[in-house]
Amino acid sequence: MDHADHANLLKTAGLAPAGAWADLGAGSGAFTLALRELVGAEAAIYAVDQDRGALRELERAYRARFGDAQNLHILPEDFTRALQFPPLDGVVMANSLHYYKNPKRDADERGGRGGNSMRVRVNARAARSASSSSDKMSILEHVGSLLKPHGILLLVEYNVDSGNPWVPYPISFETFRSLAPRAGFSEPRLLGTVPSRFLREIYSAMAHREDIHH
Ligand SMILES: C[S@@+](CC[C@H](N)C(=O)[O-])C[C@H]1O[C@@H](n2cnc3c(N)ncnc32)[C@H](O)[C@@H]1O
């Protein structure tokens, strides 16, 4: 996938320009750059990752593509912890939620039906990421608390529920659809899909924060 593919996955969200956004688990910035393309130079973008090397790459790529990085804020932090942002208009989570387990109820529901996502051996990097007790529900609730009322969550994930050592706990669109409302979000809308040779396909989805948090 290239920059155009990344931007296309988010484009049908029809984002308004400007505002305050965060990319949680931004890595080297594939979707930070896509986001910047869609929300424009006036938007404040907080790129959060615990991998400082990836964030250096992100900043280089951002400057190379957009010329300056005045409204880009690089945060080498753990996104499961308290983060110093203003209330956000939106959050992007691209391939970063799949390091966190499904909430117990989902795991129980899948038990005996062949879902192996709770049994895979997790690779070292993912194990570092998933070392806290966070699961997808608590992460989504935390993300909701960072958003303004009706703020946007853009999720990019593999459209499968069975993982492997690199993508230990993927979340299909159907599973996200059932989880999001329980974590304080609207019913998600599927934005786009791209075939993946690695794991079936990648999808993008959008949900809004509902008002149960405050
Ligand atoms: C597979 S990469 C995805 C990078 C980028 N979003 C993309 O789609 O190309 C996942 C990233 O999430 C980061 N990550 C996972 N858990 C994190 C956490 N709790 N806090 C900060 N970064 C985290 C990892 O360091 C890694 O860079």
Ligand as a Chemical Component Dictionary entry (heavy atoms), coordinates in Angstrom:
data_LIG
# 
_chem_comp.id                   LIG 
_chem_comp.type                 NON-POLYMER 
_chem_comp.pdbx_formal_charge   0 
_chem_comp.three_letter_code    LIG 
# 
loop_
_chem_comp_atom.comp_id 
_chem_comp_atom.atom_id 
_chem_comp_atom.alt_atom_id 
_chem_comp_atom.type_symbol 
_chem_comp_atom.charge 
_chem_comp_atom.model_Cartn_x 
_chem_comp_atom.model_Cartn_y 
_chem_comp_atom.model_Cartn_z 
_chem_comp_atom.pdbx_ordinal 
LIG C1  C1  C 0  1.802  -2.385 13.353 1  
LIG S1  S1  S 1  2.354  -0.833 13.888 2  
LIG C2  C2  C 0  1.236  0.235  13.005 3  
LIG C3  C3  C 0  1.827  1.575  12.688 4  
LIG C4  C4  C 0  0.923  2.499  11.861 5  
LIG N1  N1  N 0  -0.250 2.901  12.610 6  
LIG C5  C5  C 0  0.524  1.820  10.565 7  
LIG O1  O1  O 0  -0.614 1.377  10.446 8  
LIG O2  O2  O -1 1.371  1.758  9.669  9  
LIG C6  C6  C 0  1.736  -0.709 15.542 10 
LIG C7  C7  C 0  2.344  0.425  16.332 11 
LIG O3  O3  O 0  1.604  0.585  17.540 12 
LIG C8  C8  C 0  2.538  0.939  18.548 13 
LIG N2  N2  N 0  1.906  0.671  19.844 14 
LIG C9  C9  C 0  1.274  -0.467 20.266 15 
LIG N3  N3  N 0  0.825  -0.314 21.521 16 
LIG C10 C10 C 0  1.192  0.950  21.898 17 
LIG C11 C11 C 0  1.006  1.706  23.097 18 
LIG N4  N4  N 0  0.369  1.203  24.155 19 
LIG N5  N5  N 0  1.470  2.976  23.137 20 
LIG C12 C12 C 0  2.121  3.503  22.080 21 
LIG N6  N6  N 0  2.331  2.840  20.927 22 
LIG C13 C13 C 0  1.875  1.576  20.842 23 
LIG C14 C14 C 0  3.761  0.118  18.249 24 
LIG O4  O4  O 0  4.916  0.667  18.845 25 
LIG C15 C15 C 0  3.783  0.180  16.721 26 
LIG O5  O5  O 0  4.581  1.235  16.241 27 
# 
loop_
_chem_comp_bond.comp_id 
_chem_comp_bond.atom_id_1 
_chem_comp_bond.atom_id_2 
_chem_comp_bond.value_order 
_chem_comp_bond.pdbx_ordinal 
LIG C1  S1  SING 1  
LIG S1  C2  SING 2  
LIG S1  C6  SING 3  
LIG C2  C3  SING 4  
LIG C3  C4  SING 5  
LIG C4  N1  SING 6  
LIG C4  C5  SING 7  
LIG C5  O1  DOUB 8  
LIG C5  O2  SING 9  
LIG C6  C7  SING 10 
LIG C7  O3  SING 11 
LIG C7  C15 SING 12 
LIG O3  C8  SING 13 
LIG C8  N2  SING 14 
LIG C8  C14 SING 15 
LIG N2  C9  SING 16 
LIG N2  C13 SING 17 
LIG C9  N3  DOUB 18 
LIG N3  C10 SING 19 
LIG C10 C11 SING 20 
LIG C10 C13 DOUB 21 
LIG C11 N4  SING 22 
LIG C11 N5  DOUB 23 
LIG N5  C12 SING 24 
LIG C12 N6  DOUB 25 
LIG N6  C13 SING 26 
LIG C14 O4  SING 27 
LIG C14 C15 SING 28 
LIG C15 O5  SING 29 
# 
